[in-house]
Amino acid sequence: MIVVVGSLNMDLVVRSPRLPRPGETLSGGPFATYPGGKGANQAVAVARLGAPTTMIGRVGADGFGQMLRIAAEVDGVDVTGVIDTPGMPSGVALITVENGGQNTIVIAPGANAALTPEDVQAVAHQIAAARVLLLQLEVPLPAVIRAAAIAHAAGVTVILNPAPAAVGRLPAELLANVDYLVPNETEAAVFLDESSGVPPEVLARAVSTVCGVPNVIITLGAAGVAMFGPAGVTRMSAFPVQAIDATAAGDAFVGGFAVALSQGLAPADALRWGCAAGALAATRPGAQSSLPTRDEVLGLLEGRRM
């Protein structure tokens, strides 16, 4: 089983010919609404790849909250750990996607901001029974810290996707319980005073040293990934695809990597799973709507286009 502690957001997405400059108004369209949130995205990514999945988080007692629950449940995610929060709206993400697939995202956390260490402690038995725990930074840090501590004490593999990028470095009490840190280049820069122009392999090693995390994987979009771990540096190219929307591609990577790792694959092989899942997600619009199935990932890994 894989447990995800994190956010559930409704994504409000508009396409645009390009990303707007500061102060600029563009005429865009079309507009669409998709279930999202980094936590829910990763939970659905894992479930579609065939692993039993449990989601822990909060939604508002509103229409969006019910839609987010149903969307995750339809994909086989156990949502009994998702708590309704009266008096608060569900989280939303305002997303602009340009024609090349790149995006900008602004999040209004809503009920996600109400997740507490006590909420996490109430499901400690589920976390301790997992093979892998997935964490992000779209819920309050104390809840993330508590979840990592529970998992680490039980010997559960902890994967932290430090997104969105935190202001300042993350506390040592969290990083000490993380097995795999998975930032993109922008997020990795937060951990270092200077990273401009640094090769990704060097950046991954430097983040591992500074944070004290044994394994660091830096996602590079179309350039693939770079990982530093006990076996040294591994660089892997991305699968060539026609990208139309990068939303949730990083979440698909994390989900694919986590599933492969939970099934006993070596980290380098798990990277290929992650890269395949992320590439496929970039070929479709939306967040959860873009996440691939197990058969699709296996097809890409075997050289068959699904």
N, C-alpha and C positions, 0 to 999 in steps of 0.2 A: 504494500500500500504506500502511496505517496500522499502526504498531507501538505496543503498549501494554506499558509496564514497570510492574508493580504486583502486587497481592495476589490470591490465590485463597483463598477461605474457604468452608467449609460453613456455611450459615445455618440455625440452629435457631430456629424461629419459633413463638411462641405468641400467639394472639389473646386479648384481654382487654377487658372492658367499658369500661375506661379505663386510663390509665397509672398505675401505683402511686406513692403518695407515699413519701418516705424511711421505711424501717422497716416498711412496710405489706406484708402478704401478701394477694394476691387469688386467687380461684379463676378460672382462665382455661381456654381451650381453643377450638378444637382446636389440635393441635400438628402442625407439618410441617417437613420437611427440604428445603432448596433449595440448589443450587449458587450461590455468590455470591463476595463479595470485590470491592472497588471496581475493581481492575484487570481481573479476569475479567468482571465485569458490563459494563464499558465495551468490552472486546474483543468480547463476544457482541453487544452493542448495535450496534457497527460492522458486524460480520459479517452480522447479520440485515438491515441496511440496504444490503447489497450490495457493501461494500468489502472487498478482500483484507486480511486481518488476521493479525498475528503477536503472540503473547503471550509475554512474558519474565517469569519469576518462579520461585518454589519451592513445592513441596508436600512433605508428609511421605511416607515410604514406607509408606503405610497405606491402608486402604479408602477413606477420604475423599479422599485424594490421587488415587487411581485414578478415583473418581467425578467429581472436578473436571476431570481431564484429558478424560475421555470426554464430559462435558457440553459443554465448550468445542469439542471436536473435532467433535461432531455438528452444531454450528452453523457449521462451516466455518472455525474458528479454527486457525491453525498453532500447535501446542503443542510443537514440537520444542525451543523455547527454555525450556520449563518443566522445572526440574531436580528430581529426587527427592532428598530429604534424609534419609538414614538416621539413626535415633536421635532424630528430632524429629517431633512430630505435625503434621498439616496444620492450618492456621488455622481457627478457628471464630468465628462471630458469634452472640451470644445476643440475639435480637430480640423485643421485645414490641410488638404492634400493637393499638391501640385501635380501637373501632368506626368512628370517623371517618376512619381511615386514617393518623393520625400514629403515630410509633414512637419507641422508645428502643433503642439498640444498644450492646452491650459486646463488644469484640473480644479474643479470645485469639490473638495473631498466629502462634504456632507457627513453622513453617518459613519463613513470610514474613520473619521477623526475621533469617534467615540469608542473605538476598540481599546480595551484595557488589558493590563496583565492579568487581572482577575478573570476576564473572559477566556484568556488563553489557558490559565491554570485549570479552569473548569473542564477543559478537554485534554488535559495532560496525558491521560491514558491513551488517547488516540495518537497523539504525537509520539509518545514513547513506543508505540506499537508499529510505527512506520519504518520503511526502509530508507526513505528520503524525505526531508522537510524542505520545502521551497519558501523563501522569504523575499520580500521587496521592501521598498520604503514609502509606500503610499498609505500606510497606516502608522499610528504613533510609535515612535521608537521604543518606548518601554514595553509595548506588547511584542515587538520584534525581538527585543533582548530576552524577554521571558521565554518565548517560544524556542529560541536557539539554545538557551540554557537547559530546558527540559529535554530537547532532542539530544544534545551533546552528552548529557548525563546518562542517557539510555543507549548510547552508541549508534544513534541515527545519523546518517550523512546529512549535513546541513549545507544547502546551496543558497547563497545570498546574491540576488540581483540588485545592486545598490542604485535603484532608479525609483524616482527621479534623483539626480545627483544631489547629495546632501550638502548643506552649507557647513564647511569645515570637515574634518576627519571624523569618522565614526568612532564611538567609544571602544576602548580596548576590551571591555567586558563582553561586547558583542563579537568582535573580530576573533577573540580567543576561542569562540565556539563554532566558527565557520570553517568548513572543509574546502568549499569551492566559492570563490568570489568571482562574479561574472559581470563586470562593467563593460560599457562601450568606451570608446576612446575619450569622450567628453567626461564621462563619469570617472574614468581612471585618473584623469588629470586632477581631480579633487584631492586625491591621496598624495599628490606630489607637488612640490613648490614650482617645478618647471618640467614640462613634458613636451613642449613645442618641438616638433621635428625629431623626436625620439622614435627610433624604430619600434614597432609594436612588441617584438620579442624582448627588447631591452626594457620597454615600459612594463610588461607583464612581470618580469623578474624584479624590477624596482618596486612595484606595488606589493608583491609578495614579501619582500624584505621589510618595507615600511610598515605593512599591516600585520605581519606575522601570520598570514594565512598561507597554508602549505601549497594551495593550488589557485592560480589566478588565470582566468580565461578572458581575454579582451576580444569582444566582437567588433568586426570591422566592416559590417555591411557587405557590399559587393566584393570586398577584398578578403573575405573569409574570417578566420579567427587566429589568434596567437595564444598559446597556453604555456605557462611555466609551472612546473611541479617537481616533485622529487626526482623524476626521470629526466629532467632538463626541459628544453624548449621544444614545443611542437607547433608547427605552422601548417594550417590547412586552408586550401583555397575554397571559395564559395562555389556552389553548383551554378553553372550559367543558366539564367532564366531571364525572361522579359518581365521586369518588375513594373507593377502598376501602382502599388500602394504598400509602403513599408510598415504601416500600422500593424503591430503585434508580431512582426517578424522576429524581433528579439525574444518575445515571450514564447514563440514557437520553438526557437533554438533552445531556450532553457528547458522547455517541456520535453523536447526530443532527447536532449542530453541526460536529463534526469531519468527518463524511462529506460534508456539504454544502460545507464549506470545501475539502476535498480535491478536490472535483469542480469547483472554480472559481467557486462562488457567492460573491457579495459577503457580507461579514459580516452585514449586516442580514437578507439572505435566509437565511443559515445559522442565524440566531437563530430564524426561524420553523420550520425543520426541527427544531431542538433543542426548542422549545416543544411542537411536535406530538408528538415522541417521548416527552418527559417526561409529557405529559398522558395519552397512551395507557397508559404504564407504570403510572400511578397508578390505573387502572381495574381492575387485576388483582392478585391476591395474589402474594407472593414476589418474588425478585430477578430472576434470569435468566428465570424462567417468565413474568414480566410484560413483558419487552422486546418491542416491536413489530417487525413486518416492514416492509420497504420499501413494499409495497403498502398496508399499513395507514396508514403515515405519509403517503404520497401521497394516499390517500383523504381523510384529515382535512384536508390542505392544500388539496385541491380541493373541500372542502365535502361529501364523501361520508363517511358514518360506516361504518367497516368492522366 
